[in-house]
Every structure is written in C-alpha cells, then in structure tokens.
C-alpha cells in the first residue's frame, strides 16, 4: 500500500509464469463483477492488440494477443468490454491493410475464442449481450451473444440524431440520442427496445441550447446531466418509474469552467468541474478542481476540491461511485505534455491523496461495490516514452 492509499500490482506479487507484455498506446481497461481487470494495449513489435487479466488483488494472471496484423495510426483506438467469463477486445484502425472496427472474445482462461468479428461503435455489455451501434451505415443498435453469437438488429436509430449506448450495472442497456433541439432515451430490456422517452424537449430551454450532456447510471437508472450554452445545469433520471421531474441546479458554469465528469450512487451524485486558474501562477498553466455535490431533496453544494500545481496539466477526471461512497480522482501530467506524474483521489471534504507515477497514460477500469480500479501504462525508468512500457493496476481505496 502506498502513501496515497492505493494498492498496486507490486504489493500483491505476481503469480509464477506471468510476465508483462511490452505495451504502447492506445490502451483501455474494464472490470468484471468478480473484480478482475482486463487491460488492452498495442504491441508495436508484433502489430497486435494484447489483453492482460489482473485478479481482484491486482495480480497479473496472464496476457495474450487477441488481434493481430494491426498497423498503428494516429487515430487508432482500442477498447475492452468485460463480459461473462472473459472480455471482448475491440480495435478501430488498420488491420491487414484495411480500415476496420473489429472485435474478439477472450475467455478468462486467456484463450481467444473463435474468429474476429465486425462490431459497431459505442460498445458495451449487459450480462451475456454485447451491444453496439452498427448496421451497414451505423443506423441501428446491434447485439451479439458472447461468446460466439451472431449479430442481431435490435432497433433502428432516429434520423439525424447523435446516438450513444450506455450499459447499466443490472439488466438494461440504454440508447441516448441527441437531436438538434432535444434529447431522448430508450431502454433495451431482454433484447427488446422499449418506447422512446423525451428527456429534454425542443421548447424546454427557450433561447438556450444544449452544449453537452454527461450520461451515467445508478443501478438500471439512467442519469443525464445537461449543460446548456448559457451555463445552466439540468438533471434528469430515467428508470422503471419513468422520467423524473427536471431539476435545475443553482450553480451556473462560468466561462472559465468546464464540466469534466459526472457519476454517483443512490446517496449522491457528483459533478466535477475544472476551473482555469493561470492568474494565480503569473500566467503559467494552472487548474482548480471544483465539485458539485448533488443529494436528493437538497440544494447542491459547491466545493473547492483542489488547486493544481502551476505548470501542470490535470486530467482526465473521474467520479468513482462504490456502494457506500463516491470518490473523485484526476491524473496530473507534467509540463509540456510530459508523463503522468500522479493519480490524485479522495472523498469530498477531505484532503486529496496522491499516488506518484511515471506513466504514459492512466485509464479507469471501473468501480465495484467497495473498490475502484485504474490501469496504468508505466514508463520504464530513464526513457522518454518511445520505449514500450507495462500495464499495472491500481485499486482504491
């Protein structure tokens, strides 16, 4: 355990015969219901997407190449989606000389299953169903039974909408579609799409417009925090009871603030804002971290969480809900887009803790009932990031 209160791979010790793969960016991570963490990254020497499994104690169990004949490009992207008894590895980029989006299931024993298959965007899983936005022109929600199931079209998309899928912790996937003047959602239960519901209508904002919206889930309930062009924040939820009454927060997001992350549990929802603060650093880059603590039936609290060190970039940011607590976290990157130097995390109303790193990147693998996990691509000592690193897992608290 480090001074920052984070358990790492090195604390538990690796089991015999488990060795790290030489990984480069891009990378991604996810966790399953048993606490296993799957980390995927690019192995340049082999042109492969390699996936590692770490157990609930952050010990490396195995790694294997899931997809091969890959070529790196600046827009290459990997993802990994935990599924029953394994994970689905996704590659978007060049494979065998062609641009593609392809996936492959790898069992929790480290054995790739079957052949790679085409997959759409915005992939996520509920139980043994893998959902994505696919079809010939990305015009429908498609599901695969994993492992090895054929593609099945679930429902078509709105014309002209901007769709994305959100998978809940329980039984439900949710399709969120943003139109020019509205925001809608529809649930997918047991492979069937329920009727579309309206979260925000064309007349709800008057002369204002949607700037962005952050999706999150609490159980099978979809939460939407909507930020308008004029800086107003609106909260709506959609579950078995229907769509909640629209809640307008008192905090108005200023010109020097950005909405970075939102999530929560049954007790509270937290929104993290970054605030530009170069004035306190003689014009050098600086960022302050502000949280909005949103509890049911009470006015939200605005809390100054931290002041970032002058000359350092902060981000990405995360809100981390467990069963009983909601933590906040962010990465600290060195000057001039240097390596990630620390992972900072903590509860609201308590001084944040910092875990020192030397890493190319850090990504969230998700939260369970008691803990949250991150994957780190560690930078080898004395290198400048051009040398492949190795994946490690950090667990908080």
VENMOWO-V145090 format. One record per residue. RES is the residue in three letters. D_CENTER is the distance of its C-alpha to the mean C-alpha in Angstrom with 1 decimal. Layout:
((RES/D_CENTER) (RES/D_CENTER))
This chain:
((UNK/24.7) (UNK/24.4) (UNK/25.6) (UNK/22.2) (UNK/22.0) (UNK/19.4) (UNK/20.4) (UNK/19.9) (UNK/20.9) (UNK/24.3) (UNK/25.2) (UNK/25.4) (UNK/26.9) (UNK/26.3) (UNK/28.3) (UNK/31.1) (UNK/30.5) (UNK/26.8) (UNK/26.2) (UNK/23.3) (UNK/22.8) (UNK/23.2) (UNK/19.8) (UNK/19.0) (UNK/16.1) (UNK/14.0) (UNK/11.9) (UNK/8.8) (UNK/8.5) (UNK/8.4) (UNK/11.1) (UNK/13.9) (UNK/16.1) (UNK/18.5) (UNK/16.3) (UNK/16.3) (UNK/13.5) (UNK/13.4) (UNK/12.9) (UNK/13.8) (UNK/15.4) (UNK/18.4) (UNK/22.0) (UNK/24.1) (UNK/27.4) (UNK/27.0) (UNK/24.9) (UNK/22.5) (UNK/18.9) (UNK/19.1) (UNK/17.2) (UNK/17.9) (UNK/17.9) (UNK/18.1) (UNK/19.7) (UNK/19.0) (UNK/21.0) (UNK/18.9) (UNK/21.8) (UNK/21.5) (UNK/23.1) (UNK/23.1) (UNK/21.7) (UNK/22.8) (UNK/22.6) (UNK/21.1) (UNK/21.9) (UNK/24.7) (UNK/26.7) (UNK/23.7) (UNK/24.4) (UNK/22.3) (UNK/21.9) (UNK/20.3) (UNK/18.0) (UNK/17.2) (UNK/13.6) (UNK/12.5) (UNK/10.0) (UNK/10.7) (UNK/10.7) (UNK/12.6) (UNK/15.8) (UNK/19.1) (UNK/20.7) (UNK/18.5) (UNK/15.6) (UNK/15.4) (UNK/15.0) (UNK/14.5) (UNK/16.3) (UNK/16.8) (UNK/19.8) (UNK/23.3) (UNK/24.6) (UNK/28.3) (UNK/29.0) (UNK/27.3) (UNK/24.1) (UNK/22.1) (UNK/18.9) (UNK/19.6) (UNK/18.3) (UNK/19.9) (UNK/19.7) (UNK/20.4) (UNK/22.0) (UNK/21.4) (UNK/24.7) (UNK/23.4) (UNK/25.3) (UNK/24.0) (UNK/25.1) (UNK/27.2) (UNK/26.6) (UNK/23.6) (UNK/23.0) (UNK/21.8) (UNK/18.6) (UNK/17.4) (UNK/14.3) (UNK/11.2) (UNK/11.7) (UNK/10.8) (UNK/13.3) (UNK/15.6) (UNK/18.2) (UNK/19.9) (UNK/18.9) (UNK/16.4) (UNK/16.0) (UNK/15.6) (UNK/17.3) (UNK/20.3) (UNK/24.1) (UNK/26.4) (UNK/25.2) (UNK/21.8) (UNK/23.7) (UNK/22.6) (UNK/20.1) (UNK/20.8) (UNK/20.3) (UNK/21.2) (UNK/22.4) (UNK/21.2) (UNK/22.8) (UNK/25.3) (UNK/25.4) (UNK/26.5) (UNK/24.5) (UNK/25.4) (UNK/25.1) (UNK/24.1) (UNK/24.6) (UNK/25.1) (UNK/23.3) (UNK/24.9) (UNK/26.8) (UNK/25.5) (UNK/22.2) (UNK/18.7) (UNK/16.8) (UNK/13.3) (UNK/12.5) (UNK/10.8) (UNK/11.6) (UNK/12.9) (UNK/13.7) (UNK/17.3) (UNK/19.1) (UNK/17.7) (UNK/15.7) (UNK/15.8) (UNK/16.6) (UNK/16.3) (UNK/18.7) (UNK/19.6) (UNK/23.2) (UNK/25.4) (UNK/26.4) (UNK/24.4) (UNK/21.2) (UNK/21.5) (UNK/19.7) (UNK/21.0) (UNK/20.2) (UNK/20.6) (UNK/22.5) (UNK/24.2) (UNK/23.8) (UNK/25.3) (UNK/24.1) (UNK/25.4) (UNK/27.0) (UNK/25.0) (UNK/24.8) (UNK/24.9) (UNK/22.5) (UNK/24.2) (UNK/27.5) (UNK/29.2) (UNK/31.5) (UNK/29.3) (UNK/28.6) (UNK/32.1) (UNK/32.3) (UNK/28.6) (UNK/25.7) (UNK/21.9) (UNK/20.2) (UNK/16.6) (UNK/14.8) (UNK/11.6) (UNK/10.8) (UNK/10.2) (UNK/12.3) (UNK/14.8) (UNK/16.4) (UNK/17.3) (UNK/17.5) (UNK/15.5) (UNK/15.2) (UNK/15.5) (UNK/16.1) (UNK/18.1) (UNK/19.3) (UNK/22.6) (UNK/24.4) (UNK/26.7) (UNK/24.0) (UNK/24.3) (UNK/21.5) (UNK/21.8) (UNK/20.1) (UNK/20.6) (UNK/19.7) (UNK/20.5) (UNK/21.5) (UNK/24.6) (UNK/26.7) (UNK/25.8) (UNK/24.5) (UNK/24.9) (UNK/27.1) (UNK/25.5) (UNK/25.1) (UNK/25.6) (UNK/24.6) (UNK/27.2) (UNK/25.1) (UNK/25.4) (UNK/22.9) (UNK/25.2) (UNK/25.6) (UNK/24.5) (UNK/21.2) (UNK/17.8) (UNK/15.2) (UNK/12.0) (UNK/9.8) (UNK/11.0) (UNK/10.9) (UNK/13.9) (UNK/16.2) (UNK/19.7) (UNK/21.3) (UNK/19.4) (UNK/16.6) (UNK/15.6) (UNK/14.8) (UNK/14.5) (UNK/16.7) (UNK/17.8) (UNK/21.6) (UNK/23.5) (UNK/26.2) (UNK/28.2) (UNK/31.4) (UNK/31.4) (UNK/31.1) (UNK/34.0) (UNK/31.8) (UNK/29.5) (UNK/25.8) (UNK/24.5) (UNK/21.7) (UNK/22.0) (UNK/19.2) (UNK/20.0) (UNK/18.6) (UNK/19.7) (UNK/20.4) (UNK/20.9) (UNK/22.9) (UNK/24.7) (UNK/28.2) (UNK/28.1) (UNK/27.7) (UNK/24.5) (UNK/24.9) (UNK/24.0) (UNK/23.6) (UNK/23.8) (UNK/21.5) (UNK/22.2) (UNK/24.0) (UNK/22.5) (UNK/25.1) (UNK/27.1) (UNK/26.3) (UNK/22.7) (UNK/19.4) (UNK/16.6) (UNK/12.9) (UNK/10.0) (UNK/10.0) (UNK/8.3) (UNK/10.1) (UNK/10.5) (UNK/12.7) (UNK/15.1) (UNK/18.2) (UNK/20.4) (UNK/18.5) (UNK/15.7) (UNK/14.9) (UNK/13.7) (UNK/12.7) (UNK/12.7) (UNK/13.8) (UNK/17.5) (UNK/18.6) (UNK/22.3) (UNK/24.7) (UNK/24.7) (UNK/21.2) (UNK/22.2) (UNK/20.3) (UNK/17.7) (UNK/20.3) (UNK/18.6) (UNK/15.8) (UNK/16.9) (UNK/16.2) (UNK/18.3) (UNK/19.4) (UNK/20.8) (UNK/24.6) (UNK/24.5) (UNK/24.6) (UNK/21.3) (UNK/21.3) (UNK/20.6) (UNK/20.1) (UNK/21.7) (UNK/20.1) (UNK/21.3) (UNK/18.3) (UNK/17.3) (UNK/13.6) (UNK/11.2) (UNK/7.6) (UNK/6.0) (UNK/7.3) (UNK/7.3) (UNK/10.5) (UNK/13.8) (UNK/17.0) (UNK/18.0) (UNK/15.6) (UNK/12.1) (UNK/11.4) (UNK/10.4) (UNK/11.6) (UNK/14.0) (UNK/16.0) (UNK/19.3) (UNK/21.8) (UNK/25.3) (UNK/27.8) (UNK/29.9) (UNK/28.0) (UNK/26.6) (UNK/23.4) (UNK/25.5) (UNK/25.8) (UNK/23.3) (UNK/21.6) (UNK/20.3) (UNK/17.2) (UNK/17.2) (UNK/15.3) (UNK/15.5) (UNK/15.6) (UNK/16.1) (UNK/18.4))
